[in-house]
Amino acid sequence: MGRDTIADIITSIRNADMDKKRVVRIASTNITENVVKILLREGFIENIKKTKRIFWF
């Protein structure tokens, strides 16, 4: 059984929002990078910072 990467990203963001956290860290993959860029473009997240293998937003 595979992982649902997109659902994991959305859940991480939702949980951080409910806990009033300002930063979310997720593993950097092609899929997560594209999803995060879409969320940024649509205004769901304010900014992103990519380090070697981790996205911060």
C-alpha positions as CSV (number, residue, x, y, z in Angstrom):
1,M,0.0,0.0,0.0
2,G,1.4,3.4,-1.0
3,R,1.4,6.7,0.8
4,D,-0.9,9.5,-0.2
5,T,1.7,12.3,-0.4
6,I,-0.7,15.1,-1.2
7,A,-3.0,14.2,1.7
8,D,0.0,14.1,4.0
9,I,1.0,17.6,2.9
10,I,-2.5,19.0,3.4
11,T,-2.8,17.3,6.8
12,S,0.5,18.7,8.0
13,I,-0.6,22.2,7.0
14,R,-4.0,21.8,8.6
15,N,-2.6,20.4,11.8
16,A,0.0,23.2,12.0
17,D,-2.7,25.8,11.5
18,M,-4.9,24.3,14.2
19,D,-1.9,24.4,16.6
20,K,-1.1,28.0,15.6
21,K,2.3,27.0,14.3
22,R,4.0,29.3,11.9
23,V,6.4,26.7,10.3
24,V,5.7,23.4,8.6
25,R,8.5,21.1,7.5
26,I,8.0,18.4,4.8
27,A,10.4,16.2,2.8
28,S,11.3,17.7,-0.5
29,T,10.3,15.6,-3.5
30,N,9.2,16.5,-7.0
31,I,5.6,15.9,-6.0
32,T,5.8,18.0,-2.8
33,E,7.6,20.8,-4.5
34,N,4.9,21.1,-7.2
35,V,2.1,20.9,-4.6
36,V,3.7,23.5,-2.4
37,K,4.2,25.9,-5.4
38,I,0.5,25.6,-6.3
39,L,-0.5,26.3,-2.7
40,L,1.8,29.3,-2.6
41,R,0.4,30.6,-5.9
42,E,-3.2,30.2,-4.7
43,G,-2.5,31.9,-1.4
44,F,-2.9,29.0,1.0
45,I,0.6,29.5,2.2
46,E,2.6,32.7,2.6
47,N,6.1,31.7,1.6
48,I,8.5,28.8,1.2
49,K,12.1,28.1,1.9
50,K,13.8,25.1,0.4
51,T,16.9,23.6,2.1
52,K,18.6,20.5,0.8
53,R,15.8,18.0,1.4
54,I,13.2,19.9,3.4
55,F,10.6,22.5,2.5
56,W,9.8,25.2,5.2
57,F,6.7,27.3,4.9
